[in-house]
Amino acid sequence: MPITLKSKNLAYIRFLNLIDVLDRINPGKKLDSTEESLLNKVVLSAHQNQIILVGDLISLTDLGSQATLHGRLKNLRAMGYIEMAVDEDGRKKHVVPTKLAMKRYEELSKCLEKAVRAV
């Protein structure tokens, strides 16, 4: 028997549907859950004016192995969502979101606002 949700619980469902539409509009830029988590960390750090290093990100073992995370960072860089800047002494790389990444979060924010307004 299907479960029905009350109308006030549908905002998140509408949000997920709107995100799905965004992904279909831009299919080449779809992120997997690990890439999304990494990009979220990068954007949150930038928003808080904190520097996040590649080493910080690949040490997030709850998201995957170091090799997996390094590969996902390379994917994010290839898709244009992040840039890596070398530290002054050249030994550390910090990760920053690109304009494309910030545009993605602006679009997600619009989807969330639209879903909430529809309640």
C-alpha positions as CSV (number, residue, x, y, z in Angstrom):
1,M,0.0,0.0,0.0
2,P,1.5,3.4,-1.0
3,I,2.3,5.9,1.7
4,T,0.8,9.3,1.4
5,L,2.4,12.4,2.8
6,K,0.7,15.4,4.3
7,S,1.0,18.6,2.2
8,K,3.4,20.3,4.7
9,N,5.8,17.4,4.3
10,L,6.0,17.8,0.5
11,A,8.4,20.8,0.4
12,Y,11.4,18.5,0.4
13,I,9.8,16.2,-2.2
14,R,9.2,19.2,-4.4
15,F,12.8,20.3,-3.8
16,L,14.1,16.8,-4.8
17,N,12.0,17.0,-8.0
18,L,13.4,20.5,-8.8
19,I,16.9,19.2,-8.3
20,D,16.2,16.3,-10.6
21,V,15.0,18.8,-13.3
22,L,18.3,20.7,-12.9
23,D,20.3,17.5,-13.3
24,R,18.4,16.7,-16.5
25,I,19.0,20.2,-17.9
26,N,22.7,19.8,-17.2
27,P,23.4,16.0,-17.5
28,G,27.2,16.3,-18.0
29,K,27.6,17.9,-14.6
30,K,25.8,15.4,-12.4
31,L,27.7,14.7,-9.2
32,D,27.7,11.5,-7.2
33,S,27.1,11.6,-3.5
34,T,30.8,11.6,-2.6
35,E,31.5,14.5,-5.0
36,E,28.5,16.4,-3.6
37,S,29.8,15.9,0.0
38,L,33.3,17.1,-1.0
39,L,31.9,20.1,-2.9
40,N,29.7,21.0,0.1
41,K,32.7,21.0,2.4
42,V,34.6,23.2,0.0
43,V,31.8,25.7,-0.4
44,L,31.1,25.8,3.4
45,S,34.7,26.4,4.1
46,A,34.8,29.2,1.5
47,H,31.6,30.7,3.0
48,Q,33.2,30.7,6.4
49,N,36.4,32.3,5.0
50,Q,38.4,29.2,6.0
51,I,41.1,27.5,4.0
52,I,40.6,23.8,3.2
53,L,43.5,21.8,2.0
54,V,43.5,18.8,-0.3
55,G,44.9,16.8,2.6
56,D,41.9,17.8,4.8
57,L,39.5,16.5,2.2
58,I,41.2,13.2,1.4
59,S,41.4,12.5,5.1
60,L,37.5,12.3,5.4
61,T,37.5,8.6,5.7
62,D,33.8,8.5,6.3
63,L,33.4,9.5,2.6
64,G,35.8,6.9,1.2
65,S,39.4,5.9,0.9
66,Q,42.1,8.5,0.1
67,A,42.4,7.2,-3.4
68,T,38.7,7.5,-4.0
69,L,38.5,11.0,-2.6
70,H,41.5,12.1,-4.6
71,G,39.8,10.8,-7.7
72,R,36.6,12.6,-6.9
73,L,38.5,15.8,-6.3
74,K,40.1,15.4,-9.8
75,N,36.6,14.9,-11.2
76,L,35.3,18.0,-9.5
77,R,38.3,19.9,-10.9
78,A,37.7,18.5,-14.4
79,M,34.0,19.5,-14.3
80,G,35.0,23.0,-13.3
81,Y,33.6,23.1,-9.8
82,I,36.9,23.5,-7.9
83,E,40.3,25.0,-8.3
84,M,43.4,24.0,-6.4
85,A,45.8,26.8,-5.5
86,V,49.4,26.0,-4.4
87,D,50.4,27.4,-1.0
88,E,53.3,29.8,-0.7
89,D,55.9,27.2,-0.1
90,G,54.4,24.8,-2.7
91,R,53.8,21.9,-0.4
92,K,50.1,22.3,0.3
93,K,47.2,22.9,-2.1
94,H,44.1,24.6,-0.9
95,V,40.8,24.0,-2.6
96,V,38.4,26.8,-3.6
97,P,35.0,26.7,-5.4
98,T,34.8,28.2,-8.8
99,K,32.1,30.5,-10.1
100,L,30.4,27.5,-11.6
101,A,30.2,25.9,-8.2
102,M,28.7,29.0,-6.7
103,K,26.2,29.2,-9.5
104,R,25.2,25.6,-8.7
105,Y,24.5,26.6,-5.1
106,E,22.5,29.6,-6.2
107,E,20.3,27.3,-8.4
108,L,19.9,24.9,-5.5
109,S,18.9,27.8,-3.2
110,K,16.3,28.9,-5.8
111,C,14.9,25.4,-5.9
112,L,14.7,25.3,-2.1
113,E,12.9,28.7,-2.0
114,K,10.5,27.6,-4.7
115,A,9.7,24.4,-2.9
116,V,9.1,26.2,0.4
117,R,6.9,28.9,-1.2
118,A,4.6,26.2,-2.7
119,V,3.6,25.0,0.8
